[in-house]
Amino acid sequence: MQRPVPPARPSASSRNLFAVALAGAALLLSACGGGGGGGGIGIFPPTTPPPEDTGRGSVVTNPPERVLSLSAGDFRALLQLDDKGKALLQVSGQPKCGIDTRYLEYRTVGGKGEATNATAAIMVPRGGDAACSGPRPIVLYAHGTNAARDYNIAKWADLNQPAAGEGVVVAAMLAAQGFIVVAPNYAGYDKSTLPYHPYLNGDQQGKDMVDALTAARKTFANIDAADAGSLFVTGYSQGGYVALAAHRELQATGKTVTASAPLSAPSAISLLVDYNFKGWPALGSTLFVPLLSTSWQQQFGDVYGSTSEIYEAQYATGIDTLLPSLTPTSTLIAQGKLPQLALYPAGATPGPVDPALSIFYGAGNLVRQSYLTRASGDIDANGCPGNALKATPASLNSATPLDCAPTLGFRKAARANDLRNWVPAKPVLMCGGAQDPTVNFLSTRATAGYFRAKGMPAQQLTVVDLEDSATTDAYSAARAGFAQAKDVLKQGTEGSDADKDRAVMLAYHGTLAPPFCLAAARGFFQGVLAAGG
């Protein structure tokens, strides 16, 4: 996502951190080793076509437009143009396949169940390698939080497109290695007519993903794509939440899912909301909170009576229609429509639980003290057992983490959208880092703990903490590479130890962790396939 925080003072060597992180992730890879239908059938006479399908999961234009076609050699040459691409090649391996990218428009629903449209990319492997032809496994990919309304992952080769960085990695790691990739942009982005985005609305986002997959499969006969029957679901950050919500939706509706890998996922969203109100604000909260209040107000209608209940007067007017935006986040901040860091006022009660979190408290704050007081009081009176502010193994492994009845609209919505309310029947890998300042890793631990407490077999659930250097397993190389990438960033950042630590904090969620977790997901999927999944 677009960071609301200025970078530390990096030297020239640290400006290529993403390349370093991607190169380090190569250690992990070495360890993880219907088309158009005519009339003339059924109840329709030969001259009468069937009625047009305009419901959920239907296709607006079939076949979807081809927007980019690269051979494996073309893609390799593209990646070799700069250091970042060369480093990515070390992670992904040389492309086995060319990629035919299609731009799909499909029909889905919004946060209130209203009919709308959305778009997606379909990346189809091409080429003579055995991995590139015939029936192929599908990866349904969910992208992370992005404030840019024109996000379109189908334009992943356009360096001016907000989706370019994420899209290139997905293409290299998955499509160029033989997976058919279906990657939705989500309702509320690109050419979707929905005037808001249903951010972390678990029901809608799960349906949106499944609708994109349903629509994509209807085009396969027209774009020379063959489904092998294996379906994997993954995504990072918001996308990790969406991937798990999609797994839940697929399972609930009886559709085949082979495995999922939610990465750095805010799946225990009510825990994260309670922690935020009690003094653990997340890096990026001045974007996340408005996205959440808008989404959940559309979903339930009782998050606020007016935006001024939550937000200070200078921000309240128009904040419910501000994000996602065609205006860059930096410009919104410069225009005074959002603060950069100050979520709460200086001297707020409750205050930060750690001095390092004081950067989220100050002048020009976004959320009113009066609302923070209400939220904190509701947590005290109506706390959820799985959201204990001093987490213990017992609280994180609760079988009833949401046994609570919040009265504040924001907390009620968070509880309703928390994903600790089902148990996957297929394998799941969860990955992240314990020092993540954007998505607290307690979210992953609490979600995994709930799954275990509800009887999910141990062999079906894998949790990878990139900070857990004491553990020796198939992901040890990932942890070592992650630690090396952090060290390279520190060594390459000029200034004091505090400057170096700040650089790591700013890069942790958006740059350092993603390549290691996505590489873990690919290795996990390949392992499931090798085991006959």
PEPE-V760193 format. One record per backbone hydrogen bond with DSSP energy under -0.5 kcal/mol. NH is the residue of the N-H (numbers start at 1). CO is the residue of the C=O. E is the energy in kcal/mol with one decimal. If there is no record, write none. Layout:
nh->NH co->CO e->E
nh->NH co->CO e->E
//
This chain:
nh->3 co->1 e->-0.5
nh->10 co->8 e->-1.3
nh->11 co->492 e->-1.7
nh->14 co->11 e->-0.5
nh->14 co->492 e->-0.6
nh->15 co->11 e->-0.9
nh->15 co->12 e->-0.6
nh->16 co->13 e->-0.6
nh->17 co->14 e->-1.5
nh->20 co->16 e->-1.8
nh->21 co->17 e->-3.2
nh->22 co->18 e->-2.4
nh->23 co->19 e->-2.5
nh->24 co->20 e->-2.4
nh->25 co->21 e->-1.5
nh->26 co->22 e->-0.5
nh->26 co->23 e->-1.4
nh->27 co->24 e->-1.7
nh->28 co->25 e->-1.0
nh->29 co->25 e->-1.4
nh->30 co->26 e->-1.6
nh->31 co->27 e->-0.7
nh->31 co->28 e->-1.2
nh->32 co->28 e->-2.5
nh->40 co->45 e->-0.8
nh->40 co->48 e->-0.7
nh->44 co->41 e->-1.7
nh->48 co->45 e->-2.3
nh->49 co->47 e->-0.6
nh->54 co->52 e->-0.7
nh->57 co->107 e->-3.0
nh->58 co->55 e->-1.7
nh->60 co->105 e->-2.6
nh->61 co->105 e->-0.6
nh->65 co->103 e->-0.9
nh->67 co->65 e->-0.6
nh->67 co->101 e->-2.5
nh->68 co->101 e->-1.3
nh->70 co->99 e->-2.3
nh->75 co->71 e->-2.6
nh->76 co->72 e->-2.5
nh->77 co->73 e->-2.5
nh->78 co->74 e->-2.2
nh->79 co->75 e->-2.4
nh->80 co->76 e->-1.6
nh->81 co->78 e->-1.2
nh->82 co->79 e->-0.8
nh->86 co->82 e->-2.1
nh->87 co->83 e->-2.4
nh->88 co->84 e->-2.2
nh->89 co->85 e->-2.0
nh->90 co->86 e->-1.2
nh->91 co->87 e->-1.1
nh->92 co->88 e->-3.0
nh->93 co->89 e->-2.2
nh->96 co->176 e->-2.0
nh->97 co->176 e->-1.9
nh->98 co->126 e->-3.5
nh->99 co->70 e->-2.3
nh->100 co->124 e->-2.6
nh->101 co->68 e->-3.4
nh->101 co->99 e->-0.7
nh->102 co->100 e->-0.5
nh->102 co->122 e->-2.8
nh->103 co->65 e->-2.8
nh->104 co->102 e->-0.7
nh->104 co->120 e->-2.7
nh->106 co->118 e->-2.8
nh->107 co->58 e->-2.0
nh->108 co->116 e->-2.5
nh->110 co->114 e->-2.6
nh->113 co->110 e->-1.6
nh->116 co->108 e->-2.2
nh->118 co->106 e->-2.3
nh->120 co->104 e->-2.2
nh->121 co->183 e->-2.3
nh->122 co->102 e->-2.1
nh->123 co->181 e->-2.8
nh->124 co->100 e->-2.6
nh->124 co->122 e->-0.6
nh->125 co->123 e->-0.5
nh->126 co->98 e->-2.3
nh->132 co->129 e->-2.2
nh->133 co->130 e->-0.6
nh->136 co->226 e->-3.2
nh->138 co->230 e->-2.8
nh->139 co->180 e->-3.1
nh->140 co->138 e->-0.5
nh->140 co->232 e->-3.3
nh->141 co->139 e->-0.7
nh->141 co->182 e->-2.4
nh->142 co->234 e->-2.2
nh->149 co->147 e->-0.6
nh->149 co->325 e->-2.3
nh->151 co->148 e->-1.4
nh->155 co->152 e->-1.9
nh->156 co->153 e->-0.9
nh->158 co->155 e->-1.9
nh->159 co->157 e->-0.8
nh->161 co->158 e->-2.0
nh->164 co->161 e->-2.3
nh->167 co->163 e->-2.9
nh->168 co->164 e->-2.6
nh->169 co->165 e->-1.3
nh->170 co->166 e->-2.1
nh->171 co->167 e->-2.6
nh->172 co->168 e->-2.6
nh->173 co->169 e->-2.9
nh->174 co->170 e->-2.1
nh->175 co->170 e->-1.1
nh->176 co->171 e->-3.0
nh->177 co->174 e->-1.1
nh->178 co->175 e->-1.7
nh->179 co->174 e->-2.2
nh->180 co->137 e->-2.6
nh->181 co->123 e->-2.3
nh->181 co->179 e->-0.5
nh->182 co->139 e->-2.5
nh->183 co->121 e->-2.7
nh->183 co->181 e->-0.5
nh->184 co->141 e->-0.6
nh->184 co->182 e->-0.5
nh->185 co->119 e->-3.1
nh->186 co->119 e->-0.6
nh->189 co->186 e->-1.5
nh->190 co->149 e->-3.2
nh->192 co->189 e->-2.3
nh->199 co->197 e->-2.7
nh->201 co->198 e->-1.7
nh->202 co->200 e->-0.9
nh->205 co->201 e->-3.1
nh->206 co->202 e->-1.9
nh->207 co->203 e->-2.0
nh->208 co->204 e->-3.1
nh->209 co->205 e->-2.0
nh->210 co->206 e->-2.0
nh->211 co->207 e->-3.0
nh->212 co->208 e->-2.2
nh->213 co->209 e->-2.2
nh->214 co->210 e->-2.8
nh->215 co->211 e->-2.6
nh->216 co->212 e->-2.7
nh->217 co->213 e->-2.4
nh->218 co->214 e->-1.3
nh->219 co->215 e->-0.7
nh->219 co->216 e->-1.5
nh->220 co->216 e->-0.6
nh->220 co->217 e->-0.9
nh->222 co->219 e->-1.5
nh->223 co->219 e->-0.8
nh->223 co->220 e->-1.0
nh->225 co->220 e->-2.1
nh->228 co->136 e->-2.6
nh->228 co->226 e->-0.5
nh->232 co->138 e->-2.8
nh->233 co->259 e->-1.6
nh->234 co->140 e->-2.3
nh->235 co->261 e->-1.1
nh->236 co->142 e->-1.0
nh->237 co->263 e->-2.4
nh->239 co->236 e->-2.1
nh->240 co->237 e->-0.9
nh->241 co->237 e->-1.8
nh->242 co->238 e->-2.6
nh->243 co->239 e->-2.6
nh->244 co->240 e->-1.9
nh->245 co->241 e->-2.3
nh->246 co->242 e->-2.5
nh->247 co->243 e->-2.3
nh->248 co->244 e->-2.2
nh->249 co->245 e->-2.2
nh->250 co->246 e->-2.9
nh->251 co->247 e->-2.5
nh->252 co->248 e->-2.5
nh->253 co->249 e->-1.8
nh->254 co->251 e->-1.2
nh->255 co->250 e->-2.7
nh->258 co->231 e->-3.0
nh->259 co->231 e->-1.2
nh->260 co->427 e->-2.0
nh->261 co->233 e->-2.7
nh->263 co->235 e->-2.3
nh->263 co->261 e->-0.5
nh->264 co->431 e->-3.8
nh->267 co->265 e->-1.0
nh->269 co->267 e->-1.4
nh->271 co->268 e->-0.7
nh->272 co->268 e->-1.7
nh->273 co->269 e->-2.3
nh->274 co->270 e->-2.3
nh->275 co->271 e->-2.6
nh->276 co->272 e->-2.1
nh->277 co->273 e->-2.2
nh->278 co->274 e->-1.4
nh->279 co->276 e->-1.4
nh->280 co->275 e->-2.7
nh->283 co->437 e->-2.6
nh->285 co->282 e->-2.0
nh->287 co->284 e->-1.9
nh->288 co->284 e->-2.2
nh->289 co->285 e->-2.6
nh->291 co->287 e->-1.9
nh->292 co->288 e->-2.7
nh->293 co->289 e->-2.8
nh->294 co->290 e->-2.1
nh->295 co->291 e->-2.2
nh->296 co->292 e->-3.0
nh->297 co->293 e->-1.8
nh->298 co->294 e->-1.9
nh->299 co->295 e->-1.8
nh->300 co->296 e->-2.7
nh->301 co->296 e->-0.7
nh->301 co->297 e->-1.4
nh->309 co->306 e->-2.0
nh->310 co->307 e->-1.1
nh->311 co->307 e->-2.7
nh->312 co->366 e->-2.4
nh->315 co->312 e->-2.0
nh->316 co->312 e->-1.9
nh->317 co->313 e->-0.7
nh->319 co->316 e->-1.3
nh->321 co->318 e->-1.4
nh->322 co->319 e->-0.7
nh->323 co->319 e->-0.5
nh->325 co->147 e->-3.1
nh->331 co->328 e->-0.6
nh->332 co->328 e->-2.1
nh->333 co->329 e->-2.4
nh->334 co->330 e->-2.2
nh->335 co->331 e->-2.4
nh->336 co->333 e->-1.5
nh->337 co->332 e->-2.6
nh->338 co->332 e->-0.8
nh->343 co->341 e->-1.1
nh->343 co->360 e->-1.6
nh->344 co->360 e->-2.2
nh->348 co->345 e->-1.6
nh->353 co->279 e->-2.0
nh->357 co->354 e->-2.0
nh->358 co->355 e->-1.8
nh->359 co->356 e->-0.7
nh->360 co->357 e->-1.9
nh->361 co->358 e->-1.9
nh->362 co->344 e->-2.4
nh->365 co->362 e->-0.7
nh->366 co->342 e->-1.6
nh->367 co->343 e->-3.1
nh->368 co->310 e->-2.7
nh->372 co->368 e->-2.0
nh->373 co->369 e->-2.6
nh->374 co->370 e->-1.6
nh->375 co->371 e->-2.6
nh->376 co->372 e->-2.7
nh->377 co->373 e->-2.3
nh->378 co->374 e->-2.1
nh->379 co->375 e->-2.0
nh->380 co->376 e->-2.1
nh->381 co->377 e->-2.1
nh->382 co->378 e->-2.9
nh->386 co->401 e->-2.0
nh->387 co->384 e->-2.2
nh->388 co->385 e->-0.9
nh->391 co->389 e->-0.6
nh->396 co->392 e->-2.6
nh->397 co->393 e->-1.6
nh->398 co->395 e->-0.9
nh->403 co->400 e->-1.3
nh->404 co->402 e->-2.2
nh->412 co->408 e->-2.6
nh->413 co->409 e->-2.3
nh->414 co->410 e->-1.9
nh->415 co->411 e->-2.4
nh->416 co->412 e->-2.1
nh->417 co->413 e->-1.7
nh->418 co->414 e->-0.5
nh->418 co->415 e->-0.9
nh->419 co->267 e->-2.5
nh->421 co->419 e->-1.3
nh->422 co->419 e->-0.5
nh->427 co->258 e->-0.6
nh->428 co->460 e->-2.8
nh->429 co->260 e->-2.0
nh->430 co->462 e->-3.2
nh->431 co->262 e->-1.0
nh->432 co->464 e->-1.9
nh->436 co->433 e->-1.8
nh->440 co->438 e->-0.5
nh->443 co->440 e->-2.3
nh->445 co->441 e->-2.3
nh->446 co->442 e->-2.9
nh->447 co->443 e->-2.1
nh->448 co->444 e->-2.7
nh->449 co->445 e->-2.5
nh->450 co->446 e->-2.1
nh->451 co->447 e->-2.3
nh->452 co->448 e->-2.4
nh->453 co->449 e->-2.5
nh->454 co->450 e->-1.8
nh->455 co->452 e->-1.9
nh->456 co->451 e->-2.6
nh->460 co->457 e->-1.7
nh->461 co->458 e->-1.3
nh->462 co->428 e->-2.4
nh->464 co->430 e->-3.2
nh->465 co->463 e->-0.6
nh->466 co->432 e->-3.0
nh->466 co->464 e->-0.7
nh->468 co->465 e->-1.9
nh->469 co->467 e->-2.1
nh->471 co->468 e->-1.3
nh->473 co->471 e->-0.6
nh->476 co->473 e->-1.8
nh->479 co->475 e->-1.8
nh->480 co->476 e->-2.3
nh->481 co->477 e->-2.5
nh->482 co->478 e->-2.4
nh->483 co->479 e->-2.4
nh->484 co->480 e->-2.1
nh->485 co->481 e->-2.3
nh->486 co->482 e->-2.2
nh->487 co->483 e->-2.1
nh->488 co->484 e->-2.5
nh->489 co->485 e->-2.0
nh->490 co->486 e->-2.4
nh->491 co->487 e->-2.8
nh->492 co->488 e->-1.7
nh->493 co->489 e->-0.7
nh->493 co->490 e->-1.1
nh->494 co->9 e->-1.4
nh->494 co->492 e->-0.5
nh->500 co->496 e->-2.0
nh->501 co->497 e->-2.6
nh->502 co->498 e->-2.2
nh->503 co->499 e->-2.0
nh->504 co->500 e->-1.9
nh->505 co->501 e->-2.4
nh->506 co->502 e->-2.6
nh->507 co->503 e->-1.7
nh->508 co->504 e->-1.7
nh->509 co->505 e->-0.5
nh->511 co->507 e->-2.3
nh->512 co->507 e->-2.8
nh->513 co->508 e->-2.4
nh->515 co->511 e->-0.5
nh->516 co->512 e->-0.5
nh->516 co->513 e->-0.5
nh->517 co->513 e->-2.1
nh->518 co->514 e->-2.8
nh->519 co->515 e->-2.1
nh->520 co->516 e->-1.8
nh->521 co->517 e->-2.1
nh->522 co->518 e->-2.2
nh->523 co->519 e->-2.4
nh->524 co->520 e->-2.4
nh->525 co->521 e->-2.7
nh->526 co->522 e->-2.7
nh->527 co->523 e->-2.0
nh->528 co->524 e->-2.1
nh->529 co->525 e->-2.5
nh->530 co->526 e->-2.4
nh->531 co->527 e->-1.6
nh->532 co->529 e->-1.8
nh->533 co->528 e->-3.1
//
